[in-house]
Amino acid sequence: EVVLTQSPGTLSLSPGERATLSCRTSQSVSSSHLAWYQQKPGQAPRLLIYGASSRATGIPDRFSGSGSGTDFTLTISRLEPEDSAVYYCQQYASSVYTFGQGTKLEIK
Amino acid sequence: EVQLVESGGGLGQPGRSLRLSCTASGFSLGDYAMSWVRQAPGKGLEWVGFTRSNIYSGTTEYAASVKGRFSISRDDSKSVAYLQMNSLKSEDTAVYYCTRGPFMRYGDWYGLDVWGQGTTVTVSS
């Protein structure tokens, strides 16, 4: 099983700042099969990024993904209050998919 | 509108069974893999398993935590996917989400792009 480790656990930033969220995998993962999701309290998760760097439909260009191999990054530029949420990475390269434990982003 | 609606959640006793349903609308279920994801109270997301699209004969894969106890099936003619949960344990208590994907489109592999609202399963005697 591929283990995904996200860091930091919690991130507290101000509006307008840039957030950098990390996702490291225990073995190399095809970048084609790495996604990021946003989950707000009481809501279902929402797909942000697929294929490591492609934005899903309707996702603002403030959200960007990058990385390859075992290191992947979600960057949120120009933070807005509505970006407050938990963010999860997921790999779907192997036949057993796995999620990271999540990064909680707080907007001050 | 593309939509997924789960049903069948509720209280289940340890060792007993529950079956969740996921009704799809706005797209052809058979063309897509369908995954189930759960979230225990206050915890993160856990992938449960998925069924491949009909091109791949709807074959299934499961997380180790549920393998041998849970099974996923689909009735594409009714646009419904199912999660059969047997031998329930207290640690199966969670909100269960039905999701569409992953799937390939125009050469790109999409993740789980459509999610239901979730249905709550509580396992307790």
Interface residues (C-beta under 8 A of the other chain):
Chain A: E1 S32 H33 A35 Y37 Q39 A44 P45 R46 L47 Y50 G51 S54 A56 T57 V86 Y88 Q90 Y92 S95 V96 Y97 T98 F99 G100 Q101 G102
Chain B: S35 V37 G44 L45 E46 W47 F50 E61 Y62 A63 A64 Y97 G101 P102 D108 W109 Y110 G111 L112 D113 W115 G116 Q117 G118
